[in-house]
């Protein structure tokens, strides 16, 4: 099955996220090699992430975010229970065993 074209906003966001990774790395005084080593990924994979290449794996991305000390913030940002809508809808549609 052919892949769908990437939505422009997604492409722009991937580039901005890559720039943010570079900024975090520099704020922490880390080299790209240090971050790649701490994340357990190849230096080339880190370079692709930092340059907004959306083809890197989610695991590689999360490993870099963890190496930069920001994984908890990423997890919280994607947690539906951290939003009013998520909490309200969970009470309406999720069985009790799925809720936190």
Long-range contacts (C-beta under 8 A, 24 or more apart in sequence): 6-54, 10-54, 11-52, 11-54, 14-52, 14-53, 14-54, 15-52, 16-52, 17-52, 18-49, 18-50, 18-51, 18-52, 18-53, 19-50, 19-52, 21-49, 21-50, 21-64, 21-65, 21-68, 22-50, 24-68, 24-70, 25-50, 25-68, 28-68, 28-69, 30-68, 35-64, 35-67, 35-68, 38-67, 39-63, 39-64, 39-66, 39-67
